[in-house]
């Protein structure tokens, strides 16, 4: 996992604000059930320089318009 330097101002997948972004070139798991911090993660195709990757945009509950547990 790596944090891209060329971070956009808003999420390119949904257009909403986000708290953080991470780039993944290997397999990974996303589980947001009862997550205290994040409500949603959006995925956007990227490249890690050597091949394909995914940028993961992490949205808090407030940014997604919800409360934890909803």
C-alpha positions, 0 to 999 in steps of 0.5 A, a space after each residue: 500500500 502507498 499514498 499517492 502524491 497526486 491526490 485529487 480534491 474530491 473522490 473521482 468515483 463519486 465526487 464527494 469529499 474524502 478523508 484519505 486515499 491509498 493505492 494498492 497493487 496487490 490483493 486486499 480486503 475491504 470490510 466496513 461492517 460496523 466500522 467506527 471510522 469509515 462508511 464507504 470506500 470508493 475505488 478508482 483505477 490507477 497505476 503503480 508505475 509497474 502495472 495496474 493498481 486501485 486507488 481507494 478513497 476512504 469516506 467518513 460517516 459524516 462525508 457519506 451522510 450517515 452515522 456509525 451503525 446505520 
